[in-house]
């Protein structure tokens, strides 16, 4: 008698948990989509190229005075200039967006548009 009841309760419980999980997950996705309609920001600052130095195993940060598209593959960071609240962003984006970024001749006091994500420990700027 106890086994029959448990056999009915367990599947019902699993279905209920599955339904709850799906409803929470889908409501989170819809809420997240509503919040990200157009959350692009424009930041002013300096574009920094981070070149690897293979002989020493270090990296070399450079604010270039020319486009960097012809240089070796490297990472980009953006230092936002705001009085008293400078922030350093890792820059990411599609290959097309990064190519456009690498062809910008001016690197100091420029404006970049994108979406900001992260927290107080690490910021990411996804360029458009």
Secondary structure, 3 states (H helix, E strand, C coil): CHHHHHHHHHHHHHHHHHHHHHHHHHHHHHHHHHHCCCCEEEEEEEEEEEEEECCCCEEEEECCCCCCCCCCCCEEEEEECCCCCCEEEEEECCHHHHHHHHCCCCCCCEEEEEEEEECCCCEEEEEC
